[in-house]
Amino acid sequence: MFTRQIFTEEHELFREQVRRFVEREITPNHAAWEKAGAVDRDAWRKAGEAGLLCAAMPEVYGGAGADFLFSMVVMEELARAGAMGPGFSLHSDIVAPYILHYGSEELKRHWLPRMARGEAIGAVGMTEPAAGSDLQGIRTTAVRDGDDWVINGQKVFITNGGNCDLIVLACKTDPSAGARGVSLILVEADRLGFTKGRLLDKVGWKAQDTAELFFEDVRVPAGNLLGREGRGFVQLMEQLPQERLLQAVRAAAALEAALDWTVAHTTDRKAFGRPIAQFQNTRFKLAEVKAQAVVMRVFVDRCLEMHLKGELDAVDAALAKMVSSETLFQCLDVCMQMHGGYGYMWEYPIARAWADSRVGRIAGGTGEIMREIIGRALVGRSE
């Protein structure tokens, strides 16, 4: 009844390749990356060689010319392995599309092949210390000076921020124009005046090189503007549905993995002379998590189908992001409880998954913002 039908045989063959890569190159190194706070760049290059990066980019720009589902296979396999360190999805499915859709031909040909090979790592600079979900409140500015943009400001909580070689940066090119004054500009990490701050010590996602970024009179060519000046907010809104769908896909795969770990643990672990799984309470809780996992899977796959057809709008994506992130966290709390004290030990994958899942209710737009988007679609805006 609930057999997945969205992936073809070709996708599943690719999945086997990705799974082997994760088992060989990611899982054995992830604990060390957690201590270092970043994934080795060598892993990025190997991922590029294996075809895991920018699979959906056209072949002329170094990609595989594959459909979006190939990228989702990579995301699902990383989530199933509990490997949240590699920021491959943001690089391939958020940064690269910004360049593909809005960048000049020169920018596409220079950056996209290098990104596909894992030689250049991409990041998106939106969030600031005083502006998170409210992107209209950003203070980073870009002022035109002859043939250059001069950029000043600060970004925080930037995924891939420590390793990044290029940043799609949200700036105010007209501070007096509100949302219409926001533009997206590509900034290379070797520009004079650009500095990377400390790697942030997070509750979860410890192998992810999340960083602060600083811009002091950074000059970039006028041609680094993505699209037209003042269209940045619109461009962000156009791409956010895909970003939020990525989080739903990750959540569905992570929940399925957590359920597998929990079934294995409760079947093996004994209390009062019998396996924990033989207690009715355990079976009831497992049944509830299974039901939630199935419902989420069917729903997320339907969202993927809609996205492939260009039918997933901002409200749909907000709903998917809100429901998936909150369901994942609630169910992981149940799974963690069934592990007992072991569930609180970092060496157990359920502990890392529990800590990693919490940011899903914040990143990419908080649950409160998702509710506002959905609520406005139902009853309009309250003034």
N, C-alpha and C positions, 0 to 999 in steps of 0.2 A: 504493500500500500504506500509506503514512504520511500521506495527506491529512488535515488537521485537520478534525474534524467537530463540535467542541464549540461553535463560534461560528455564529450564524445570519447571514442576509443583513443583518439590521438591525444586528447587531454590526459587521459589516464596513463598512457605510456610516458608522457612527460612527467606526470606525478611520480612515477617510479624513479625516474632520473633525479628529480628534486629530492625525493625521500632519501635516496642513497647519498646525495650530496650533503644533506643536512646531517645524516648519521656519521658521515666521514669528516666533514669540515667544520660543522657548527657545534653539534652537541658536545664533542670532546673538549672544545675550547671555551665553551660558554661561561663556565665557572671562573676561569682566569680573566675573561673579559669583564665579568661582573666586578671583580676586584680592581681591575684597571679603570673601569668606568667607560670603556670604549672597545669597539670591535677592531681587530687588527685590519689595516688596509689591505693586507695580503688576502684576507678572506673576501674582500670586495672584488679584487682582481680575479680570484678563482671563480667567484659567482658570475662575473662577466664572461669568463672563458666557457663556463658551463651553460650559458644562455639564460641565466636566471634574472638578468637585469634588462629593463626596457624592452621586454618581449613584444609589447604591443606597438612599439615605435616602427615606422616604415623602414623597410630594408635600406632605402637610399640614405637614411640617417643612422645606419648601424644596427637597427633593431631587427627583430625576426619577422616583422610584418604580421605577427600573430594577433588573434583576437584577445580581448580583455580577460577572458577566462584563464588564459595561460598565466597571467600575472596573479590571478586569484588562487591558482594551484600553489604558487610559491608562498603566498600569504598563509594559506591553510596549513601547509606542511610545516612552516615555521611555528605557527600557533600550536599545532598538535605536539610539537617537540618542546613547547614551553620556551622557545627561543625568541625573546622580545628584543634582544640587543641589535641585531642587524636591521637598520632602517631602510631595507630594500624597497618596501612598498611606497614610502614617501618619495624616495629618490625616483623610482620608475613610474609611479602612477599618479604623482602629484606634481613634482618639480618638472619632470620631462614633458608632461602635457602642457604646462604653462608655456614652455619654450616652443613646443610644436605648434600650439594654437595661436600664440600671440607674438612670437619672436620673429626677427628678420631671417631671411634665408642664410645670411652670414652667421648669425648666432646658432641656428639649427645645425648647420654643417660643422661648425667648430665644436659645439658642446655635446650634442646628442650621441655621436659615435663614441666619444670618450666616456660618456656616462654608461653606455651600453657595455663597454669593455671593463667598467669598474675602475677606470683610471682617474675619473673625476667624480666627486661625490656632491650631490645636490642637497640643498636645504631651502626651507621657506621661512622668511622672517616676517611674521605678522605680530605676534604678541609682544607687548611692552609692559614695563612695570606698572603703568597706570592705565593700560588698555588691553583687555583680554577678549572676551566675547564681543565687546563694543568696538569694532574695528574703525568706526568713524572717529574714535577718540585717540588714534595714534598721534604721536608728536614727532616722529622721525620725519625730517624734511629733506627735500631735494630741490635745490635752486638752480635754475639754468644759468650758466655762465659761459657764453660763447658756444663752443662745440661740446661742452661738458655739462654733466649734472654734478653739483657739489652736495654731498649727503652728510647730514649730522643727525645723530640720535642713538638709540639703544634698543636692543631687542632681548627678550628673555624667554626661557623654556623652549629653546630652538632645537628640535630633533635633528640629529646629524651635525649639530653646531660645532662640535670639536673637530670632526674630520672634514668638514665641508670645504670644497674648492670653489663653489659658486652658490649664491643665495638669490632667490627670487624675493626681492625686498619690497614690502608695502611702505610707501612714503607719501607724505603730503607735498604735492607740488603746488597746491593752492590752499593754504591753511584756512582761508576764509570761506571756502566753498563746501564744507562738510564732506559728505560722501563723494560728491563730484570733484573734490580736490585730491582724491587718492589716485596714485599711479603705481604701477609695478615696474621696477627697474632691476635688471640683472647686475649683480655686483660680484666681481671676482675676488676671491679671498686674498690674493696677493697685492691688492691695491693699497697704496700708502694711506695710512690713517685708519685702516680697518684692523681691529684687534679682536681676538677671541678671549673671552673671560674664562673663569673657572668652569670645570665640569660640575654640574649640579648634583648634589648628593640626595637622591630621591628615595622615596619609600619603596618603589618597585622599579621595573625597567632598568635595573642597575648596570647592565652592560650597554645601555643606550647612551651615546655621547651627547647628552642634552646640555646646552651651554648658553651663556650670555654672550651677546655680540655687541661691539661698540663701533661707532662710525664718527670720526672726527675729521671734517673737511675732506672726505673721501671723494676723489674725482673719478668719474666713469664717463665714457663717451656717450654722446646724445643717442647714438644708435643702440645703446643697451636698454632703452625704454621698450617695454613689452606692450605692443599695441599702441593705442593712442593715449596721449596725456589726459588724465582725468577719468579714464575708464577702468582704473584698478579695482574699484569696489564692485563694479559690474562683473569684471573678470573673476574676482574672488567668489562672488555669488554663483557664477556659472560653474565653477569647478568644485565648490563645497559639497554638492550632492555626491560626487564620486568619493571625495575624502570621507564623508560620513558613512557611505556604503562600505568602504574598506574596513571601518571599525566594526560594522555589523558582521561582515564576513569573518573577521578575526575572532569575534566573540563567539560565533556559532561553532567554529572549529575548536576553540579553546574549551568550551563547555563540554563538547563531546569527548575530548581528551581527558578532562577532569573526571568525567563520569567513569571512563575506563579505569583510570587510576584508583578511583574509590571502590569500584566493584572488586578489583584485584585485591586491594588492601583489606576490605571487610570480609572477603572470602578466606583470606590467609590468616588474618589476625584473630586470635581467640580471646574470649572473656568468659569466665565462669564455666570453663570446660568445653565450650563450643564456639565455632566461628561467629563473629559479630553479625555476619550476614544472615544468620539463622534467627536473629531476634526480629520480631514483627516491626518494631519501630524502624530498624535499619531498612528493611524491605520497603516499608511505606515511604521513607525518605528517598530511597533510590528510585522508586517508582515515580515520585513527584519530579525529581530532577530529570529523569528520562523523558517524561511527558513535556517538560519545558524545553529540553534539548530538541525533541522532535518538532515541536511547534516552531521554535526559532529557526531550525533548519529549513522547514518548508517555507516559512515566511521570507527568510533571507534569500533563498534560491529564487523565489518569485520576484523579489526586488532586483536580483541580478538579471533575470530575464527582461524585466522592464527597462533596466539601464541599458542593456545591449540593444534594445529597440529605440532608445532615446526617449522613453516614456517616464522615467523616474524623475519627479520634480523635487523642488526644495522641501516641500512639506512631507512627501513620501520619505525622503532621506532623513529628515529630522525625526520622523516617527521610528524609522528603522534604527537609527543611532540611539535614541532614547530607550526604546524597549530592549534592544539587545544588550546595551551596556549595563542596564539595571538588572535585567534577568541574570546575566552572567555573574554579577557580583553577589546577588542573593543566593544563587545556586552554589557558587563556590564557597560561600560561607557554610552552607549545609555540608558540602563535601569535606571541607576542612574539619568541621566538627566530628564527622564520622572517622577521621583519622586519629582522633584523640590528641594526646600530647605530641605525637609524631607530626601531626599536621602543622604544628607551630615551629617545626625545625626547618631551617632554610634549605637543608640538603634534600628535603622532600619536594618534588615538583608542585604538589598542591599548595604548599606555603608560598612558593614563588608566584604561582598563578594567581593566588588570592591577592597578594600585594600588587602584582602587575595589573590586575583588573580594575583597581579603584580609579585609576586615571581615566578610564573610559567614560566615566560620568562627568569629566571635566574637559579633556582635550577635544578639539574640534568643535567646541560649543558646548556649554554646560547643559545638564538636563533641564535646568530652568529656562534657558534660551530655547531649547527644543520645544518645550511646552508653550512658550510664547509664540513660536512660529506656527505650531499646530493650532493653538487657540485663535490666533488672528485669522487663520484660514476658515475657522468655524464661525466666529462671531464678529470679526473685524477688529480694528485697532481701537483701544480705549484711550481717549484724549484726556 
